Amino acid sequence: MRRSKLLYVPFWATYVFLYLPIAVLVVMSFNAGDSAYSFDGFSLKWYGELARDDRVLSGVVNTLIVAAGSTVIATVLGTLLAVGLVRHTRSKVLEAVALMPAVLPDLVIAIGLLILYGTIQLTLGLYSVVLAHGVFAMAFVAAVVRTRLTGADTSLEEASRDLGAGPVTTFMKITLPQLMPGIVAGALLAFTLSLDEFVIAFFTIGNSEQTLPIVIYSMIRFGVTPKINALAAIVLLVSFTAVIAGQRLTKIGESRARD
């Protein structure tokens, strides 16, 4: 039976609704005028303005510090968590609890962490955001690595143990190389999530420092400008590149597993 072309209308309408505003944002970031709503010619001046804005540069540095630190934490803990769930503890309840941060609202996680920091009297700063983002992204890394681990060949690990290798040696020499594409993909995902995360950072950073999403929020309260569009376009490019790289690495890992 031939499908009606009308069935594609909701599909394309959804794509237009989602991506047309993003395309307009990117185009308006090259606006030569000061208005965010009328295009007055092509120019790169707003990107130059960003390079001279100390507040934006400080936000970029803080965001990269937080993203790098939280990615390391999330990657290490998420990988170990995935190995524990798949190879050592077969519990649906424990698996659900471990992966719960991936489905909980950011606001719930942010308030819970803020209460925890207050209880243990931890001074808020960049390190508190690093810990918060590490816990938040750990579940996503675990989910990615767990998928890779489920399809991994266990015969090499069994052969390694039969030849006298210990659990640590087997993990470092056999399991870890097999998981590396999934680990890198999970790390890129964690980096991307931390890069543009706002709610958790807003609740856990305190008043002394600001990450880039918080800087954007403080700027946009006074209206959208081409400068904000340029900044958003850069964040979009970095996030898009990281996500595509993560997906590509995941496909490479799956193809190697099939071979």
Backbone bond lengths (Angstrom), bond angles and torsions (degrees), N, CA, C in turn:
res aa  C-N    CA-C-N  psi(-1)  N-CA   C-N-CA  omega(-1)  CA-C   N-CA-C  phi
1 M - - - 1.458 - - 1.535 109.52 -
2 R 1.317 115.85 132.93 1.459 120.84 -179.29 1.529 110.19 -77.92
3 R 1.290 115.83 131.28 1.461 120.18 -179.12 1.517 110.62 -76.39
4 S 1.311 114.90 140.94 1.457 120.31 177.51 1.522 109.79 -72.96
5 K 1.326 115.70 140.13 1.464 120.10 178.79 1.519 111.97 -67.24
6 L 1.341 115.94 -17.72 1.464 119.16 179.17 1.537 111.45 -66.32
7 L 1.346 115.83 -22.97 1.459 118.92 179.79 1.525 111.53 -66.63
8 Y 1.339 117.05 -24.11 1.465 120.25 -179.07 1.524 112.56 -83.51
9 V 1.318 117.32 -11.35 1.469 120.07 -178.10 1.526 111.72 -62.60
10 P 1.353 120.28 -50.59 1.479 118.96 177.21 1.519 112.78 -60.64
11 F 1.331 116.11 -35.47 1.462 120.41 -179.76 1.526 111.12 -61.71
12 W 1.331 116.67 -52.99 1.459 120.19 -178.54 1.522 111.75 -71.36
13 A 1.326 117.11 -31.31 1.466 119.47 177.29 1.523 110.85 -64.67
14 T 1.340 116.73 -37.74 1.467 120.49 177.84 1.523 110.88 -65.49
15 Y 1.332 115.88 -43.13 1.468 119.30 179.00 1.523 111.30 -63.81
16 V 1.315 116.99 -41.58 1.469 120.19 178.99 1.524 110.16 -64.16
17 F 1.325 116.39 -42.24 1.465 120.63 -179.58 1.526 111.41 -62.86
18 L 1.333 117.00 -36.37 1.459 120.77 -177.20 1.521 112.58 -80.02
19 Y 1.329 117.17 -42.87 1.458 120.07 -167.16 1.529 114.56 -104.43
20 L 1.321 118.08 -17.32 1.468 118.55 177.87 1.521 112.24 -62.93
21 P 1.351 120.34 -44.11 1.479 118.71 176.76 1.528 113.05 -60.62
22 I 1.341 117.18 -34.66 1.458 119.95 178.45 1.523 110.25 -67.23
23 A 1.330 115.99 -42.29 1.461 119.56 178.59 1.524 111.04 -63.18
24 V 1.324 116.92 -40.81 1.466 120.65 178.53 1.529 109.79 -64.10
25 L 1.327 116.96 -41.30 1.467 120.93 178.77 1.525 110.83 -59.01
26 V 1.329 117.07 -45.06 1.463 120.32 -178.67 1.521 110.29 -65.34
27 V 1.326 117.30 -43.44 1.469 120.86 179.66 1.523 110.93 -62.42
28 M 1.328 117.17 -44.01 1.460 120.86 -177.50 1.526 112.22 -71.14
29 S 1.336 117.57 -15.75 1.466 119.03 175.77 1.520 111.74 -69.18
30 F 1.345 117.09 -17.63 1.465 121.95 177.63 1.529 111.83 -99.15
31 N 1.319 116.88 17.51 1.459 121.92 -177.51 1.526 110.31 -72.57
32 A 1.313 116.30 133.98 1.465 120.30 178.59 1.521 112.01 -79.12
33 G 1.341 117.14 -21.72 1.458 120.71 -178.81 1.513 112.37 -88.54
34 D 1.323 115.34 -179.59 1.464 121.61 -178.75 1.514 113.00 -91.86
35 S 1.315 117.86 -8.51 1.458 121.24 -177.43 1.523 110.62 -87.58
36 A 1.326 114.69 142.12 1.464 119.99 177.00 1.520 111.94 -89.49
37 Y 1.319 117.83 1.18 1.461 121.00 -172.87 1.521 113.45 -122.80
38 S 1.323 118.97 -8.34 1.457 121.60 177.03 1.521 109.11 -133.38
39 F 1.329 115.63 130.93 1.459 121.23 -176.28 1.526 109.54 -89.01
40 D 1.322 116.01 119.77 1.463 121.67 -175.51 1.518 113.27 -110.02
41 G 1.313 117.39 15.33 1.456 120.51 -179.80 1.520 111.58 126.22
42 F 1.334 114.71 161.12 1.454 120.93 -176.21 1.526 110.78 -82.28
43 S 1.332 116.29 135.55 1.453 121.14 177.79 1.526 109.52 -161.83
44 L 1.322 115.48 151.04 1.467 122.24 175.92 1.527 112.01 -105.09
45 K 1.327 116.41 14.32 1.467 119.12 -171.71 1.519 112.85 -65.11
46 W 1.343 117.57 -30.61 1.469 118.69 -177.51 1.522 111.40 -71.97
47 Y 1.326 116.95 -28.15 1.463 119.60 174.01 1.522 110.34 -70.32
48 G 1.325 116.47 -34.49 1.453 119.79 173.59 1.514 112.29 -67.03
49 E 1.350 116.10 -36.48 1.461 120.00 176.34 1.526 111.24 -62.84
50 L 1.308 116.59 -37.77 1.470 119.71 177.83 1.520 111.24 -62.77
51 A 1.337 116.23 -40.07 1.458 119.99 -178.71 1.520 112.53 -66.85
52 R 1.349 117.05 -19.29 1.463 120.78 179.90 1.522 113.02 -102.50
53 D 1.330 117.40 1.75 1.461 121.79 -178.66 1.526 109.27 -92.39
54 D 1.324 116.83 107.98 1.469 121.09 -177.35 1.515 112.21 -62.82
55 R 1.329 117.18 -34.23 1.464 120.23 -179.11 1.524 110.72 -66.98
56 V 1.318 116.47 -41.87 1.463 120.45 178.19 1.523 110.68 -66.82
57 L 1.322 116.80 -43.64 1.464 120.40 179.75 1.524 111.20 -62.25
58 S 1.337 116.47 -40.67 1.458 119.90 176.66 1.530 110.93 -63.35
59 G 1.334 116.74 -40.48 1.457 120.34 177.25 1.515 112.33 -63.84
60 V 1.343 116.65 -37.54 1.466 120.84 177.98 1.527 110.47 -64.34
61 V 1.329 116.44 -45.78 1.465 120.26 179.70 1.525 110.55 -61.70
62 N 1.334 117.13 -46.32 1.466 120.29 179.47 1.523 111.34 -61.84
63 T 1.328 116.61 -40.21 1.460 120.62 -179.69 1.514 111.04 -65.60
64 L 1.327 117.52 -41.36 1.462 120.43 178.77 1.522 111.33 -66.27
65 I 1.329 116.77 -37.90 1.471 120.12 176.83 1.521 110.40 -62.75
66 V 1.326 116.20 -47.76 1.457 120.74 -179.89 1.522 110.99 -63.72
67 A 1.336 116.72 -45.48 1.462 120.36 -177.87 1.524 111.49 -64.27
68 A 1.336 117.21 -41.92 1.468 120.09 179.79 1.526 111.27 -66.42
69 G 1.328 116.85 -46.70 1.457 120.20 -179.49 1.513 112.78 -64.42
70 S 1.319 117.10 -45.27 1.463 120.14 -179.15 1.525 111.54 -69.06
71 T 1.339 117.11 -30.89 1.465 119.90 177.62 1.516 111.10 -65.55
72 V 1.324 117.01 -41.17 1.466 120.44 177.64 1.526 110.38 -61.86
73 I 1.328 116.44 -47.16 1.467 120.68 -179.40 1.525 110.54 -62.98
74 A 1.335 116.22 -48.63 1.464 120.38 -177.21 1.522 111.56 -64.82
75 T 1.331 117.37 -37.16 1.464 120.20 -177.87 1.523 111.24 -69.05
76 V 1.313 116.50 -45.72 1.472 119.73 -179.50 1.524 110.96 -65.64
77 L 1.337 116.56 -52.88 1.465 119.75 -177.67 1.525 111.62 -68.11
78 G 1.334 117.60 -38.68 1.464 120.73 179.86 1.516 111.99 -65.17
79 T 1.327 117.13 -39.41 1.466 120.47 177.98 1.522 111.16 -65.53
80 L 1.323 116.61 -47.26 1.468 120.00 178.26 1.525 111.18 -62.69
81 L 1.326 116.42 -38.06 1.461 120.19 178.59 1.522 110.94 -63.93
82 A 1.329 116.89 -42.48 1.462 120.43 -179.99 1.525 110.82 -64.61
83 V 1.332 117.06 -43.08 1.468 120.47 178.10 1.525 110.77 -62.18
84 G 1.335 116.54 -41.74 1.453 119.72 179.57 1.517 112.52 -65.16
85 L 1.333 116.95 -39.57 1.468 120.34 -178.63 1.519 112.45 -70.41
86 V 1.332 116.79 -36.72 1.462 119.87 -174.96 1.523 112.21 -86.29
87 R 1.338 117.93 -40.40 1.460 120.56 -170.66 1.519 114.33 -102.43
88 H 1.310 118.38 -19.82 1.467 118.90 -171.60 1.526 114.17 -124.17
89 T 1.313 118.83 -32.79 1.469 120.97 -175.73 1.514 109.80 -129.74
90 R 1.304 116.88 105.16 1.469 122.38 178.41 1.529 108.95 -94.30
91 S 1.309 116.01 82.59 1.459 121.17 -178.20 1.517 109.00 -135.29
92 K 1.310 117.52 118.83 1.462 121.33 178.70 1.523 111.35 -66.75
93 V 1.338 116.24 -35.84 1.464 119.95 180.00 1.525 110.50 -66.37
94 L 1.337 116.50 -47.93 1.456 120.72 179.17 1.528 111.10 -63.66
95 E 1.319 116.98 -37.77 1.462 120.84 178.12 1.521 110.90 -64.47
96 A 1.328 116.51 -41.62 1.461 119.97 179.01 1.526 111.51 -65.14
97 V 1.329 116.46 -41.31 1.459 120.63 179.48 1.530 110.70 -66.13
98 A 1.330 116.65 -41.09 1.461 120.73 -177.79 1.518 111.99 -66.57
99 L 1.321 117.16 -35.56 1.462 121.17 -178.10 1.527 113.08 -93.94
100 M 1.328 116.89 3.14 1.461 120.76 -176.43 1.533 113.98 -60.76
101 P 1.346 120.21 -36.94 1.470 118.84 179.06 1.523 114.31 -57.50
102 A 1.343 117.12 -22.31 1.457 119.90 179.87 1.524 112.49 -73.06
103 V 1.337 117.61 -21.95 1.458 120.71 -176.63 1.525 112.95 -113.44
104 L 1.318 117.46 -13.99 1.457 119.88 178.11 1.525 110.69 -70.42
105 P 1.325 118.50 145.73 1.469 120.51 175.30 1.528 110.79 -60.83
106 D 1.319 115.24 142.88 1.470 119.62 -179.71 1.521 111.56 -58.36
107 L 1.330 116.56 -34.57 1.454 120.63 -178.33 1.522 111.20 -64.22
108 V 1.325 117.32 -39.21 1.464 121.13 179.21 1.528 109.97 -65.31
109 I 1.334 116.30 -44.73 1.472 120.08 178.72 1.525 110.21 -62.97
110 A 1.329 116.89 -42.87 1.463 120.99 -177.96 1.527 111.38 -62.80
111 I 1.321 117.35 -45.86 1.465 120.35 -179.68 1.528 110.74 -66.30
112 G 1.331 116.65 -41.07 1.453 119.77 178.59 1.519 112.46 -62.04
113 L 1.330 116.87 -43.11 1.464 120.20 178.80 1.524 111.41 -68.10
114 L 1.330 117.01 -36.64 1.460 120.15 178.00 1.525 110.46 -63.59
115 I 1.327 117.47 -41.31 1.467 120.89 176.97 1.529 110.59 -64.52
116 L 1.342 116.02 -41.24 1.471 120.17 178.76 1.527 110.86 -62.45
117 Y 1.324 116.81 -46.33 1.467 119.86 179.60 1.523 111.26 -62.34
118 G 1.324 116.20 -37.86 1.456 119.14 177.76 1.519 112.35 -67.96
119 T 1.325 116.37 -35.92 1.462 120.64 -179.80 1.523 111.92 -66.59
120 I 1.323 116.22 -41.65 1.466 119.37 -179.29 1.532 111.47 -90.93
121 Q 1.344 115.78 4.19 1.466 122.50 177.06 1.527 111.85 58.28
122 L 1.305 115.85 46.86 1.457 121.88 177.23 1.523 109.30 -89.92
123 T 1.308 116.78 124.39 1.461 121.20 178.67 1.529 109.59 -68.74
124 L 1.325 116.00 131.95 1.458 120.27 -177.15 1.526 110.86 -76.52
125 G 1.318 115.30 145.10 1.457 122.30 179.68 1.518 109.33 -178.72
126 L 1.321 116.42 -163.47 1.453 119.51 -180.00 1.519 111.91 -62.78
127 Y 1.344 117.28 -36.83 1.466 120.02 -178.16 1.523 111.66 -65.64
128 S 1.346 116.98 -32.89 1.467 119.07 178.00 1.526 110.80 -68.89
129 V 1.319 116.94 -33.47 1.466 120.37 176.08 1.522 110.28 -71.40
130 V 1.329 117.37 -38.00 1.461 121.15 177.19 1.529 110.36 -58.91
131 L 1.319 116.62 -46.48 1.467 120.53 178.33 1.526 111.08 -63.58
132 A 1.338 116.32 -43.38 1.460 120.49 -178.62 1.519 111.54 -63.62
133 H 1.329 117.10 -46.76 1.460 120.42 179.33 1.525 111.21 -67.64
134 G 1.344 117.11 -33.05 1.455 119.57 176.97 1.512 112.15 -62.68
135 V 1.332 116.38 -43.52 1.466 120.82 177.74 1.522 110.88 -66.44
136 F 1.320 115.99 -40.86 1.463 121.38 -179.02 1.526 111.66 -64.53
137 A 1.339 116.90 -45.78 1.464 120.94 -175.36 1.516 112.77 -81.78
138 M 1.324 117.83 -15.79 1.455 121.22 -178.20 1.526 111.45 -57.87
139 A 1.321 117.31 -39.35 1.460 120.36 -178.74 1.527 111.35 -65.76
140 F 1.334 116.96 -36.24 1.467 119.99 179.11 1.526 110.93 -68.58
141 V 1.331 116.51 -41.68 1.464 119.95 176.68 1.527 110.09 -62.67
142 A 1.315 117.21 -43.49 1.463 121.08 179.82 1.526 111.08 -60.73
143 A 1.326 116.58 -39.62 1.463 120.15 -179.76 1.527 111.09 -65.12
144 V 1.337 116.95 -42.04 1.466 120.63 -179.92 1.528 110.93 -67.70
145 V 1.322 116.41 -47.73 1.472 120.66 -178.69 1.523 110.39 -66.73
146 R 1.310 117.12 -36.61 1.466 121.22 179.35 1.526 110.60 -60.96
147 T 1.324 116.82 -41.20 1.465 120.40 177.64 1.520 111.28 -62.54
148 R 1.323 115.61 -42.30 1.473 120.05 178.47 1.522 110.83 -67.11
149 L 1.324 116.88 -38.37 1.460 121.27 -177.16 1.518 111.34 -70.42
150 T 1.324 116.46 -33.63 1.463 120.12 -179.81 1.524 111.46 -62.27
151 G 1.333 116.08 -36.25 1.462 119.45 -179.39 1.515 114.61 -93.18
152 A 1.327 117.91 5.14 1.460 121.27 -178.42 1.529 111.05 -75.83
153 D 1.319 115.29 151.54 1.467 121.64 179.69 1.529 109.21 -80.24
154 T 1.325 116.39 119.14 1.470 120.77 -178.43 1.531 113.05 -87.27
155 S 1.331 116.89 -8.05 1.469 118.74 -177.36 1.519 111.92 -65.89
156 L 1.339 117.76 -33.62 1.461 120.38 178.60 1.521 111.10 -67.26
157 E 1.325 116.73 -38.07 1.459 120.08 177.56 1.530 110.54 -66.69
158 E 1.319 116.45 -41.22 1.463 119.86 178.50 1.520 110.94 -64.47
159 A 1.333 116.69 -39.76 1.462 119.96 178.42 1.528 110.75 -65.93
160 S 1.308 116.83 -37.78 1.458 120.92 178.62 1.527 111.15 -63.13
161 R 1.322 116.37 -43.04 1.469 119.58 179.11 1.518 111.31 -68.90
162 D 1.347 116.11 -35.72 1.468 119.35 179.22 1.526 111.13 -65.82
163 L 1.335 116.38 -28.54 1.457 120.70 179.88 1.518 112.90 -85.71
164 G 1.335 116.99 3.62 1.447 120.99 173.57 1.513 115.87 100.91
165 A 1.322 118.39 3.30 1.463 120.33 179.03 1.531 109.65 -73.62
166 G 1.325 116.02 142.63 1.451 120.78 178.94 1.516 111.68 -79.74
167 P 1.332 116.39 174.13 1.470 119.82 -178.95 1.530 113.24 -60.35
168 V 1.343 116.48 -40.30 1.468 119.64 -178.68 1.520 110.36 -67.83
169 T 1.332 117.23 -45.07 1.466 120.91 179.26 1.518 111.52 -62.56
170 T 1.332 116.72 -41.85 1.459 120.93 178.42 1.519 111.09 -62.81
171 F 1.317 115.66 -41.69 1.456 119.00 -179.98 1.528 111.14 -65.89
172 M 1.330 117.30 -44.50 1.464 120.94 -175.85 1.528 112.05 -72.64
173 K 1.330 117.53 -36.92 1.455 120.83 -174.28 1.529 114.07 -92.48
174 I 1.335 117.74 -27.80 1.461 120.69 -173.52 1.537 111.35 -114.29
175 T 1.332 115.51 -57.52 1.459 119.67 -172.82 1.529 112.21 -68.32
176 L 1.325 116.51 -47.63 1.458 120.69 -175.53 1.526 113.47 -60.61
177 P 1.354 119.22 -45.46 1.474 117.64 176.53 1.521 113.45 -60.92
178 Q 1.336 117.12 -34.94 1.456 119.56 178.03 1.525 111.88 -66.68
179 L 1.324 115.56 -33.85 1.461 120.57 -177.24 1.521 113.69 -86.40
180 M 1.333 118.19 -8.08 1.454 120.80 -170.37 1.536 113.95 -56.95
181 P 1.346 120.58 -43.60 1.470 118.02 176.78 1.526 112.96 -58.81
182 G 1.335 116.59 -40.85 1.460 119.86 177.91 1.513 112.32 -68.72
183 I 1.337 116.81 -36.37 1.463 120.43 179.10 1.519 110.38 -65.78
184 V 1.330 116.93 -44.61 1.469 120.26 179.09 1.523 110.84 -64.99
185 A 1.335 116.87 -40.42 1.464 120.04 177.67 1.529 110.91 -63.35
186 G 1.330 116.80 -41.79 1.461 120.26 177.15 1.508 112.19 -65.12
187 A 1.345 116.87 -37.88 1.464 120.66 178.38 1.523 110.90 -64.72
188 L 1.324 117.03 -42.19 1.469 120.06 177.97 1.528 110.98 -64.42
189 L 1.334 116.40 -38.30 1.456 119.92 177.00 1.520 110.59 -64.56
190 A 1.328 117.43 -43.74 1.464 121.30 178.58 1.526 110.90 -62.55
191 F 1.322 116.98 -41.03 1.464 121.09 178.61 1.519 110.78 -62.59
192 T 1.334 116.26 -42.62 1.464 120.54 -179.86 1.523 111.25 -66.24
193 L 1.329 117.01 -42.28 1.463 120.39 179.19 1.523 111.13 -62.11
194 S 1.319 116.89 -41.52 1.462 120.23 -179.81 1.518 111.72 -71.11
195 L 1.324 116.14 -31.95 1.460 121.15 -174.34 1.526 112.13 -60.79
196 D 1.333 117.00 -41.64 1.466 119.36 -175.77 1.532 112.83 -117.45
197 E 1.334 117.32 18.67 1.471 120.19 178.39 1.535 109.73 -78.24
198 F 1.328 115.66 133.46 1.468 120.44 -174.96 1.523 113.34 -114.00
199 V 1.327 117.34 -48.48 1.463 121.07 -168.61 1.523 111.49 -62.74
200 I 1.327 117.47 -52.57 1.464 120.61 -178.14 1.519 110.80 -63.42
201 A 1.328 116.58 -41.74 1.473 119.93 178.72 1.520 111.31 -63.85
202 F 1.314 117.49 -39.38 1.463 121.76 -178.53 1.527 111.44 -62.56
203 F 1.331 116.80 -36.31 1.462 121.24 -177.82 1.531 112.62 -82.61
204 T 1.320 118.21 -24.45 1.466 119.72 -169.08 1.526 114.68 -115.81
205 I 1.331 118.49 5.29 1.457 118.87 -174.84 1.522 113.43 -97.00
206 G 1.305 119.06 -19.64 1.456 119.97 -178.03 1.524 111.31 82.43
207 N 1.324 116.69 -162.07 1.463 121.73 -174.61 1.525 113.78 -107.78
208 S 1.320 118.26 -6.99 1.460 120.09 -173.38 1.522 113.17 -85.59
209 E 1.326 118.29 -27.92 1.461 122.12 -175.69 1.522 109.45 -128.63
210 Q 1.348 115.09 162.94 1.457 121.25 176.80 1.517 109.25 -141.26
211 T 1.335 115.86 134.65 1.457 120.25 171.17 1.523 108.66 -86.36
212 L 1.325 116.22 169.77 1.461 120.26 -175.51 1.531 113.10 -61.35
213 P 1.341 120.64 -43.97 1.471 118.46 176.65 1.524 113.35 -58.81
214 I 1.326 117.93 -34.85 1.461 120.57 177.97 1.523 110.27 -70.24
215 V 1.331 116.82 -37.27 1.464 120.63 175.55 1.529 110.36 -61.80
216 I 1.332 116.64 -44.12 1.467 120.55 178.71 1.519 110.55 -62.29
217 Y 1.326 116.68 -41.91 1.460 120.25 179.08 1.523 111.21 -61.48
218 S 1.314 117.06 -42.98 1.457 120.22 -179.67 1.533 111.50 -67.82
219 M 1.330 117.35 -30.07 1.466 121.19 178.52 1.522 111.58 -76.52
220 I 1.330 116.58 -38.08 1.459 120.07 -172.82 1.526 112.46 -76.20
221 R 1.319 117.65 -15.29 1.470 120.29 177.31 1.512 111.94 -63.24
222 F 1.315 117.87 -22.86 1.465 122.17 -179.77 1.527 112.05 -99.65
223 G 1.331 116.29 10.30 1.459 120.27 177.52 1.517 111.80 113.86
224 V 1.341 115.47 154.05 1.458 121.95 179.98 1.521 109.41 -83.43
225 T 1.322 116.00 132.49 1.462 122.19 178.31 1.527 108.89 -126.80
226 P 1.345 118.13 161.93 1.475 119.31 175.52 1.522 112.91 -57.89
227 K 1.315 117.27 -26.49 1.461 120.86 177.48 1.528 110.99 -64.37
228 I 1.328 116.30 -41.82 1.464 120.67 176.65 1.524 109.92 -67.31
229 N 1.329 116.90 -38.72 1.462 120.43 176.77 1.528 111.06 -60.51
230 A 1.328 116.73 -41.76 1.465 120.43 178.90 1.523 110.93 -63.96
231 L 1.314 116.11 -42.28 1.464 120.26 179.10 1.521 110.89 -64.66
232 A 1.329 116.73 -43.31 1.463 120.83 178.49 1.526 111.28 -64.61
233 A 1.327 117.25 -35.87 1.461 120.81 179.08 1.528 110.85 -64.84
234 I 1.328 117.18 -39.24 1.465 120.59 178.50 1.525 110.41 -65.75
235 V 1.333 116.59 -45.36 1.469 120.43 178.01 1.524 110.39 -60.64
236 L 1.332 116.51 -40.91 1.464 121.38 178.42 1.523 110.96 -61.65
237 L 1.323 117.35 -42.81 1.466 121.18 -179.48 1.523 111.09 -63.89
238 V 1.327 117.04 -44.66 1.464 120.55 -179.58 1.531 110.53 -64.58
239 S 1.322 116.93 -45.07 1.466 120.84 -179.49 1.525 110.89 -64.48
240 F 1.321 116.40 -43.45 1.466 121.00 -179.64 1.528 110.69 -62.50
241 T 1.321 116.98 -42.90 1.460 121.03 179.65 1.523 111.41 -63.27
242 A 1.342 116.71 -43.46 1.459 120.34 -179.53 1.526 111.48 -65.27
243 V 1.325 117.38 -40.86 1.468 120.67 -179.73 1.527 110.83 -66.36
244 I 1.335 117.22 -43.94 1.464 120.69 178.96 1.523 110.58 -62.93
245 A 1.337 116.77 -41.94 1.463 120.23 178.16 1.524 111.16 -62.77
246 G 1.329 117.06 -41.14 1.458 120.65 177.73 1.514 112.50 -62.96
247 Q 1.334 117.18 -43.55 1.457 120.76 178.17 1.522 111.61 -64.48
248 R 1.335 114.94 -39.50 1.464 119.13 179.49 1.518 111.02 -64.00
249 L 1.320 117.57 -43.56 1.464 121.24 179.18 1.528 111.36 -64.88
250 T 1.341 116.39 -36.67 1.459 119.74 177.57 1.530 111.14 -63.74
251 K 1.332 117.38 -41.80 1.463 121.01 178.54 1.524 111.29 -66.10
252 I 1.347 115.79 -38.17 1.459 119.02 177.79 1.529 110.38 -62.91
253 G 1.327 116.26 -43.11 1.456 120.37 178.38 1.522 112.08 -63.03
254 E 1.332 117.49 -39.60 1.459 120.71 179.56 1.524 111.39 -67.70
255 S 1.341 116.93 -39.59 1.461 119.70 179.75 1.529 111.03 -67.79
256 R 1.331 116.91 -37.33 1.464 119.59 177.08 1.522 111.47 -67.65
257 A 1.328 115.96 -35.05 1.470 119.48 179.25 1.528 110.40 -66.74
258 R 1.345 117.44 -36.20 1.468 120.71 178.90 1.524 111.51 -70.23
259 D 1.363 114.98 -33.68 1.464 118.58 179.94 1.526 112.01 -72.93
